[in-house]
């Protein structure tokens, strides 16, 4: 990045912070703070191990330093400004989740557009919130657009505050479906027997958590089979590993004649069906797991972006969201700072780009070109353009 570009962005970030109202997170005095300034050179320099006293008036800090990136810690400390973790005196941490397009199996880097990556990140966010709401029942959580290519979720329930890394790892493994086995998931239940003689049991999938997701997968599978004619259904069943023609007939017979039992999660209706059910669970994990950036959640000392600040790699606002705003939220419209709207600037682009921002498609040709400032800031912050001469 050339110095003229850096100076322009630094100045416009300051202009933004002069008019912005940036709120501090809960218990801000007990958190470590960090920021990345607009320094020269190929590498970014992180300034960290600061507390609020070090920064001074926070609004003044933002206007004075006009940082490229601003962070605060998930951890709460006795002495947050101490220079080593051992000296800080850890009290506990928020539980933080990071959804980033870089880690999504559905994203093809270099092929998906920025807008497509953001849409897939939102899909992953919705999956994650399903786990946090339905499986864990967390109440105190906030959702934030990261300003880059994804979303952050901050959980501040008292129950998660003291959790160590290993315990947070268990939460990660759960939402990712890591190591989830069919045998560990199914439950045994009694279905009959006379007194204590010859009790009868069956294995079923539970109606909650991953069991519910597996049941839903099986339910959809049953609907699919019942909609086919018998020959097509048997051929479809033979696409499952370990299911030949004989077992395919057996599974189809079970599905057709014990439909409700299968839908209720009974996996012991036939040994051949058990083979199919195991693979349907694997499909459910692939489709339903929340593809979070795992090290972020397990790290009790993680620094995370400050909601309301600007992302120095995009010029977009790190935007807190109410739950009812998520569905309609469009980062390329709603996270564009008003500071950068309403006038054009000249940038020098290295190649042709097409940007979909603020409801319009902007085609940028190589060389010097006039573009809306929000598009120019985005290109310069990404390293795709330099500030042109006005």
C-alpha positions in Angstrom: 0.0 0.0 0.0 1.4 3.4 -1.0 1.7 6.2 1.5 -0.8 8.3 -0.3 -3.4 5.5 0.0 -2.5 4.9 3.6 -2.8 8.6 4.5 -6.2 8.8 2.8 -7.6 5.9 4.6 -6.2 7.0 7.9 -7.8 10.4 7.4 -11.2 9.0 6.4 -11.2 6.5 9.2 -10.7 9.5 11.6 -13.6 11.3 9.9 -15.8 8.3 10.5 -14.8 8.0 14.1 -15.6 11.7 14.7 -19.2 11.0 13.9 -19.6 7.4 15.0 -21.0 6.3 18.4 -19.0 3.2 19.3 -20.2 1.4 22.4 -17.9 -0.5 24.8 -18.6 -4.2 25.6 -19.7 -5.3 29.1 -17.0 -5.2 31.8 -14.7 -3.2 29.4 -12.3 -2.2 32.2 -11.5 -5.9 32.8 -10.6 -6.6 29.2 -7.3 -6.4 27.3 -7.4 -4.0 24.3 -5.4 -4.1 21.1 -5.3 -2.3 17.8 -3.4 -2.2 14.5 -2.3 1.2 13.3 -1.9 2.4 9.7 1.9 1.7 9.7 4.0 1.4 6.6 5.6 -1.8 5.4 4.3 -5.1 4.2 3.3 -6.4 7.7 0.7 -5.2 10.1 1.9 -4.4 13.7 -0.4 -5.4 16.5 -0.3 -3.1 19.6 -1.8 -5.1 22.5 -1.7 -5.7 26.3 -3.5 -2.3 26.8 -6.3 -1.5 29.2 -8.8 1.3 28.9 -6.6 3.5 31.1 -3.8 3.1 28.7 -6.1 4.2 25.8 -7.6 7.2 27.7 -10.9 8.5 26.6 -12.1 5.8 24.1 -13.8 8.2 21.7 -10.7 10.4 21.7 -8.5 7.3 21.2 -10.5 6.4 18.0 -10.3 9.9 16.6 -6.6 10.4 17.6 -5.2 7.0 16.5 -7.8 6.3 13.8 -6.8 2.6 14.0 -6.9 0.2 11.1 -8.4 -2.5 13.3 -9.6 -2.5 17.0 -9.9 -5.5 19.2 -10.9 -6.4 22.8 -10.4 -9.7 24.6 -12.9 -12.4 25.3 -11.0 -12.8 28.6 -11.7 -10.8 31.7 -8.7 -10.1 34.0 -7.6 -8.5 37.2 -4.8 -6.6 35.4 -5.7 -6.6 31.7 -2.8 -4.3 30.8 -0.1 -6.6 32.1 2.4 -7.6 29.5 2.1 -11.4 30.0 -0.9 -13.7 30.3 0.4 -15.1 33.6 0.4 -11.6 35.1 -3.0 -10.6 34.0 -5.0 -12.8 36.5 -7.6 -14.5 34.4 -11.1 -14.4 35.8 -13.1 -16.0 32.9 -14.0 -15.5 29.3 -16.9 -14.9 27.0 -17.5 -17.8 24.6 -16.8 -16.5 21.1 -17.5 -18.1 17.8 -16.1 -17.0 14.4 -17.8 -17.8 11.1 -15.3 -16.9 8.3 -15.7 -17.7 4.6 -12.1 -19.0 4.5 -13.2 -21.9 6.7 -16.5 -22.8 4.9 -16.5 -26.1 3.0 -19.2 -24.6 0.6 -16.9 -21.7 -0.4 -14.5 -22.0 -3.3 -11.9 -19.2 -2.9 -11.1 -17.5 -6.2 -14.4 -18.5 -7.7 -17.1 -17.3 -5.3 -17.8 -13.6 -5.4 -17.5 -11.6 -2.2 -21.3 -11.4 -2.0 -21.6 -15.2 -2.5 -19.1 -15.8 0.3 -21.1 -13.4 2.6 -24.3 -15.3 1.8 -22.7 -18.6 2.6 -21.3 -17.2 5.9 -24.9 -16.2 6.9 -26.1 -19.7 6.2 -23.4 -21.0 8.5 -24.3 -18.5 11.1 -27.9 -19.6 11.1 -26.8 -23.2 11.7 -24.6 -22.1 14.6 -27.4 -20.2 16.2 -29.6 -23.3 15.9 -27.1 -25.1 18.1 -26.7 -22.3 20.6 -30.4 -21.8 20.9 -31.9 -25.3 20.7 -29.1 -27.5 22.0 -27.4 -25.3 24.6 -30.2 -22.8 25.4 -27.8 -19.9 25.8 -29.7 -16.7 26.6 -27.1 -13.9 26.7 -25.6 -13.8 23.2 -24.9 -11.2 20.6 -24.4 -11.5 16.8 -21.9 -9.2 14.9 -21.0 -8.9 11.3 -17.2 -9.1 11.4 -16.7 -6.4 8.7 -14.8 -8.9 6.6 -16.2 -12.2 5.3 -18.2 -13.5 8.2 -19.8 -13.2 11.6 -19.0 -13.3 15.3 -21.2 -14.6 18.1 -20.4 -13.6 21.7 -22.0 -15.7 24.4 -21.9 -14.2 27.9 -23.9 -16.6 30.0 -22.6 -17.2 33.5 -22.3 -20.9 32.8 -19.7 -20.4 30.1 -17.6 -17.7 31.8 -15.3 -20.1 33.9 -14.9 -22.8 31.2 -11.3 -23.8 30.5 -9.9 -24.6 27.0 -10.7 -28.3 27.2 -14.3 -27.6 28.2 -14.7 -25.1 25.3 -13.2 -27.8 23.0 -16.1 -30.0 23.9 -18.6 -27.3 22.7 -16.6 -27.0 19.5 -16.6 -30.7 18.9 -20.4 -30.8 19.5 -21.3 -28.0 17.0 -18.9 -29.4 14.4 -20.0 -33.0 15.0 -16.4 -34.0 15.5 -16.0 -37.6 16.5 -19.8 -38.2 16.7 -20.5 -41.9 16.3 -23.8 -43.6 15.7 -23.3 -46.0 18.6 -22.7 -43.1 21.1 -25.8 -41.3 19.9 -28.4 -44.0 20.0 -30.3 -44.7 23.2 -31.7 -48.0 24.6 -35.3 -48.0 25.7 -37.5 -50.8 27.1 -40.5 -51.9 25.0 -41.9 -54.8 26.9 -41.2 -58.0 28.8 -43.0 -59.7 31.7 -41.7 -58.6 35.1 -37.9 -59.0 35.1 -38.0 -62.0 32.7 -36.7 -61.5 29.2 -36.9 -57.7 29.0 -37.1 -56.3 25.5 -35.2 -53.2 24.4 -34.7 -51.3 21.2 -32.3 -48.6 20.2 -33.6 -45.3 19.1 -32.3 -41.9 18.1 -33.1 -39.2 20.7 -35.5 -36.5 19.8 -33.1 -33.7 20.6 -29.7 -32.5 19.6 -27.9 -34.5 17.0 -30.5 -37.2 17.3 -33.2 -34.8 16.1 -31.0 -33.8 13.1 -30.4 -37.5 12.3 -34.2 -38.2 12.6 -34.9 -35.3 10.3 -32.5 -36.8 7.8 -34.1 -40.2 8.0 -37.6 -38.6 7.7 -36.6 -36.9 4.5 -35.0 -40.2 3.3 -38.3 -42.0 4.0 -40.3 -39.4 2.0 -37.8 -39.8 -0.8 -38.2 -43.6 -0.9 -41.9 -43.6 -0.6 -42.2 -41.2 -3.6 -40.3 -43.6 -5.8 -41.5 -46.7 -7.5 -40.1 -49.9 -6.0 -37.5 -50.5 -8.7 -36.1 -47.0 -8.4 -36.1 -47.2 -4.6 -34.2 -50.4 -4.5 -31.6 -49.0 -7.0 -31.3 -45.9 -4.8 -30.7 -47.9 -1.7 -27.9 -49.9 -3.4 -25.9 -46.6 -3.6 -25.4 -46.9 0.1 -22.2 -48.7 1.1 -22.8 -52.3 2.2 -26.3 -52.4 0.8 -26.8 -55.0 -2.0 -30.0 -56.1 -3.8 -31.2 -58.3 -0.9 -30.6 -55.7 1.8 -32.2 -53.1 -0.5 -35.4 -55.1 -0.6 -35.3 -55.6 3.2 -34.9 -51.9 3.8 -37.6 -50.9 1.4 -40.0 -53.4 3.0 -39.2 -51.9 6.5 -39.7 -48.4 5.3 -43.0 -49.2 3.6 -44.5 -51.4 6.4 -43.0 -49.8 9.5 -43.0 -46.2 8.4 -43.9 -44.6 11.7 -41.4 -46.7 13.7 -38.7 -45.6 11.3 -39.7 -42.0 11.6 -39.7 -42.2 15.4 -36.0 -43.0 15.3 -36.1 -46.8 15.8 -32.9 -48.0 14.2 -33.4 -51.7 15.2 -36.2 -52.3 12.7 -33.8 -54.4 10.6 -30.0 -54.9 10.6 -29.8 -53.6 7.0 -31.6 -50.4 7.9 -29.0 -49.9 10.6 -26.3 -49.8 7.9 -28.3 -47.1 6.1 -29.0 -45.1 9.2 -25.3 -44.8 10.1 -24.7 -43.3 6.7 -27.6 -40.9 7.0 -26.2 -39.7 10.3 -22.9 -39.0 8.5 -24.8 -37.1 5.9 -26.6 -35.1 8.6 -23.2 -34.1 10.2 -21.9 -33.0 6.9 -25.0 -30.9 6.1 -25.8 -29.5 9.6 -22.5 -29.0 11.4 -21.6 -25.4 12.1 -18.2 -24.7 10.3 -16.7 -22.4 12.9 -13.1 -21.3 13.2 -12.3 -23.7 16.0 -9.2 -22.1 17.6 -11.2 -18.9 18.2 -13.7 -20.6 20.5 -11.2 -22.6 22.5 -8.9 -19.6 23.1 -9.8 -18.0 26.4 -7.5 -15.0 25.7 -8.6 -14.4 22.1 -8.9 -10.8 20.9 -12.0 -10.1 18.8 -13.1 -7.2 16.7 -14.9 -4.3 18.4 -18.5 -3.9 17.2 -19.0 -0.5 15.8 -15.4 -0.1 14.6 -14.2 -0.2 11.0 -12.6 -3.2 9.4 -9.3 -2.1 7.9 -9.4 -4.8 5.3 -12.7 -3.7 3.8 -13.7 -0.3 5.1 -17.0 -1.9 6.3 -18.5 -1.4 9.7 -18.2 -4.2 12.3 -22.0 -4.3 12.8 -23.9 -5.6 15.8 -27.2 -7.3 14.8 -30.5 -8.0 16.5 -31.8 -11.4 15.9 -34.7 -10.2 13.8 -32.3 -8.2 11.6 -30.2 -11.2 10.5 -32.4 -12.5 7.7 -32.6 -9.2 5.8 -29.1 -8.0 6.7 -27.0 -7.3 3.6 -23.4 -6.4 4.6 -22.7 -4.7 1.2 -25.5 -2.3 1.9 -26.1 -2.2 5.6 -22.5 -2.2 6.8 -21.3 0.5 4.4 -20.5 3.6 6.6 -22.4 6.7 5.9 -19.1 8.6 6.0 -18.2 7.0 2.6 -21.5 7.5 0.9 -22.5 10.5 -1.3 -19.4 11.3 -3.3 -16.8 9.8 -5.7 -13.1 9.5 -5.6 -10.4 8.5 -8.0 -8.5 5.2 -7.5 -6.0 3.4 -9.6 -7.0 -0.3 -9.9 -4.6 -3.0 -10.8 -7.1 -5.0 -12.8 -10.8 -5.2 -13.6 -13.2 -5.7 -10.7 -16.9 -5.9 -10.4 -18.4 -4.9 -7.0 -22.0 -5.2 -5.9 -22.4 -2.6 -3.2 -25.2 -0.3 -2.0 -27.6 -1.9 -4.4 -25.6 -1.3 -7.5 -23.1 -3.1 -9.6 -19.8 -1.2 -10.1 -17.4 -2.2 -12.8 -13.9 -1.0 -12.2 -11.5 -1.0 -15.1 -7.7 -1.1 -14.8 -6.0 2.2 -14.3 -7.4 5.4 -12.9 -11.1 5.5 -12.5 -13.7 7.5 -10.6 -15.9 5.3 -8.3 -18.2 5.9 -5.3 -16.0 6.4 -2.2 -17.3 3.4 -0.4 -16.2 1.2 -3.4 -12.8 3.0 -3.5 -12.3 2.5 0.2 -13.1 -1.2 -0.2 -10.7 -1.6 -3.0 -7.9 0.2 -1.3 -8.4 -1.5 2.0 -8.3 -4.9 0.2 -5.1 -3.9 -1.5 -6.7 -4.0 -4.9 -6.2 -0.3 -5.7 -4.2 2.8 -4.8 -5.5 6.3 -4.3 -5.4 8.1 -7.6 -4.7 11.8 -8.1 -7.7 14.0 -7.8 
